[in-house]
């Protein structure tokens, strides 16, 4: 083999080796993205997640991470599309639905937001869907609609968790409706009679949260 040919082969080999080294293992790409995100280096995380999705478009969990990163970087329009794609694959995923709701709110898409949340609640009928609808209705100033959605969530959840009852208590608190707030706190206390935070709120409202004070959820 001539010296010239040997040099050419070594040069080509070096280029090939460099190309292999440039393409990182996908697991490492995701790991670095997660690490950068946890450290608050969202710009670096964005690059990692974009590389991953470019090479593996069906990586829905990483696509969700990409959307969350775009939200952190103030890019809700881009995040919205990613969340929609995630929901197209897993329409029942509540994290994806929550992410899309936040993106739509940040984009100022009020009508699209309420349409999406209302459809989710009617089609799936889960307590969490109605809680989410109530939460965003209230944020948008639609108090009556928020109240109706949260009451529906409380009825569906009854009496498993205190979450919808507390959401209603908080709503009534913001409206200055002490009587209704206490009613929902009493229902929450029925579900979790040893919950000290609920007991504290009841005392702050001038009542004594004894065993007979609880109220069975409606």
Residue pairs with C-beta under 8 A, 6 or more apart in sequence:
24 32
24 51
26 52
26 55
26 56
29 48
29 51
29 52
29 55
30 48
30 49
30 52
30 59
30 62
30 65
32 44
32 48
33 45
33 48
33 49
33 52
33 62
33 65
33 69
34 45
34 65
36 42
36 44
36 45
36 48
37 45
37 65
37 68
37 69
37 72
42 69
42 72
42 73
43 73
45 65
45 69
46 66
46 69
46 70
46 73
49 62
49 63
49 65
49 66
49 69
50 66
52 59
52 62
52 66
53 59
53 62
53 63
53 66
56 62
58 89
60 85
60 86
60 89
60 90
63 82
63 85
63 86
64 82
64 83
64 86
64 95
64 96
64 99
66 82
67 78
67 79
67 82
67 83
67 86
67 99
67 103
68 79
68 99
70 76
70 78
70 79
70 82
71 79
71 99
71 102
71 103
71 106
76 102
76 103
76 104
76 106
76 107
77 103
77 107
79 99
79 103
80 100
80 103
80 104
80 107
80 109
83 96
83 99
83 100
83 103
84 100
86 93
86 96
86 99
87 93
87 96
87 97
87 100
90 96
92 124
94 126
94 128
94 129
94 132
97 120
97 129
97 132
98 132
100 116
101 113
101 116
101 117
101 132
101 136
104 112
104 113
104 116
105 113
105 136
105 139
110 140
113 136
113 140
114 133
114 136
114 137
114 140
114 142
117 129
117 132
117 133
117 136
118 133
120 129
120 132
120 133
121 129
121 130
121 132
121 133
121 149
121 152
125 156
126 156
127 153
127 154
127 156
127 157
127 163
127 164
128 153
130 149
130 150
130 152
130 153
130 156
130 164
131 149
131 150
131 153
131 163
131 164
131 167
133 149
134 145
134 146
134 147
134 148
134 149
134 150
134 153
134 167
134 171
135 146
135 167
137 143
137 145
137 146
137 149
138 146
138 171
138 174
143 171
143 175
146 171
147 168
147 171
150 164
150 167
150 168
150 171
151 168
153 164
153 167
154 164
154 165
154 168
154 184
154 187
154 217
154 218
155 218
156 164
157 163
157 164
158 217
158 218
159 190
159 191
159 216
159 217
160 191
161 191
162 188
162 191
162 192
162 195
162 198
165 184
165 185
165 187
165 188
165 191
165 217
166 184
166 185
166 188
166 198
168 180
168 184
169 181
169 184
169 185
169 188
169 201
172 178
172 180
172 181
172 184
173 181
178 205
181 205
182 202
182 205
182 207
183 215
185 198
185 201
185 202
185 205
186 202
186 213
186 214
186 215
187 214
187 215
187 216
187 217
187 218
188 195
188 198
189 195
189 198
189 199
189 202
189 209
189 213
189 214
189 215
190 214
190 215
190 216
190 217
191 217
192 198
193 211
193 214
198 209
199 209
202 208
202 209
202 213
203 209
207 213
